[in-house]
Every structure is written in structure tokens, then in C-alpha cells.
Amino acid sequence: MLGRLSNRIQQTKARTMTGLFVSKLFWGQLVTYTLDLIFPPQCAGCGRIDTHWCDNCQREVVEQPLPPIQNAPFPLSGIASVGIHKGKLRKAVQALKYDNERSLAQYPLGALLFTRLESLDWTIDTIIPVPLHTNRYRKRGYNQSQLLSEALAEYAMLPVITHALYRNRDTPPQVGLDSHERQRNVSGAFAANPYLVHQKNILLLDDVYTTGATMRACAEALTAAGAHQIYGLTVTVAEPN
């Protein structure tokens, strides 16, 4: 499994090094290299200097047992995660989400999502990220679920549609709410474009699965727009009580 993942990572890098991408990638790497000289990166998992994610942290995450497949709330056909929301994996998710460590979406998180997806017997046509409302997007500057979706799409060679699903109202953060409050908070908060999702088998992607309220609300919007089947995949799942 690790060998296949390594090969796919190299293939993904090779695709970005061809054609018009060369100059863009070169200047991007030059800027990154210069910034790394001035502000050396730190491993999101252990704080080691000079890398965003070290081999030891990767080995620790890969060796963790996969969490069991959750009972998918209707209308989801399935839901899975890479690992429990704790330890090094939790640190990586939080660094991506709150500390602007966007490179972690590609590696290790996108690579881990690809490995998890390969282990599942799901037929997927397209990947759709859980969206942020425009107000929160402007405040944060990016949607971590979109970055994860784009990384996974490269590894899995699947299309990703970032604008097929959107929030039609700005909801308060889910943190601190119980399951019933979470469901009420996001009920009816999403809508989908039927021209983009009709009869599609969709992989709905988010960073963390807690009670399933957000995934369920998104799936309801996609179903109303005519999606065929909807599966949910996240990096982490909350620890069971």
C-alpha cells in the first residue's frame, strides 16, 4: 500500500512539472524556498525544524489502526475517516485549518485520504468539498476542505467541483454544540446545483466528522438536487464517548 502511495505521489508531482506548469511551479518553489530560509518550517506533529511534516510523524500516523466504518446517516450511502481526531493527526488537521499550513493538505493529509479511499468499495464520479460561507471564507482566506479535495483529486485522478455545493446562510461554528443543536444549526443551510450533481456518485469531503450533522445537511442538499449516491470521507472522526 505504501509503495503504491509513493508511486502515486511521484506521478502527481510529475504531472505538475509538465507544460505551462513548469514556470509557475518554479517561481512558487523559489518563493517557498526563500521563505523557508528566513522562517524555517516546523513539523506540525512534533515541532521539528526544517520540515512541515517529518517521517517519524508520518510513520506514527500510518501505523495507527483505521477507525471502523461509521453508520452513515441518511441520505449518505457510506462514511469513513482516516483516523481518530487525536494525536499527530489532530495536530495536522488543526495546523491546516487554523495556522495556514496549507501544504499539509497535499501531504500528508491528501495522501492519507487517497490511501483510505483506495481501501473502500465505493464508485465515485466526482469529489465535492463541504463549503464555507463566503463571510468565513473571506475571514480565513481559504477552505481547508477544498484544499483537501483538490489534493485527493490529484492522487485519485478524479474531478473535483468546488462550486456545486454552497452555503446559503452563515451558521455559527459547531464547536461546543451537542448533536441536536448541531443538526438544527445547519439544517437547510446548504444548496446544490442540479446541473452539476444530477445522477452523480459523489464523494463529499470534510476535515473532521463529529456528529454527522454537517455531512447529513450537505447530503440532503445534494439529494434534493438529484445526486445518485453520496459518500462521506474525512481526515478524522471524533473519539467515541
Sequence and secondary structure as in RCSB ss.txt:
>XXXX:A:sequence
MLGRLSNRIQQTKARTMTGLFVSKLFWGQLVTYTLDLIFPPQCAGCGRIDTHWCDNCQREVVEQPLPPIQNAPFP
LSGIASVGIHKGKLRKAVQALKYDNERSLAQYPLGALLFTRLESLDWTIDTIIPVPLHTNRYRKRGYNQSQLLSE
ALAEYAMLPVITHALYRNRDTPPQVGLDSHERQRNVSGAFAANPYLVHQKNILLLDDVYTTGATMRACAEALTAA
GAHQIYGLTVTVAEPN
>XXXX:A:secstr
 HHHHHHHHHHHHHHHTSTTHHHHHHHHHHHHHHHHHHS  B TTT  BT SS HHHHHHHHTS         TT
 SEEEEEEESSHHHHHHHHHHHHS  THHIIIIIIHHHHHHHHTS    SEEEE    HHHHHHHSS HHHHHHH
HHHHHHT  B TTSEEESS     TT  HHHHHHHHTT EEE HHHHTT EEEEEEEEESSSHHHHHHHHHHHHT
T SEEEEEEEEE    
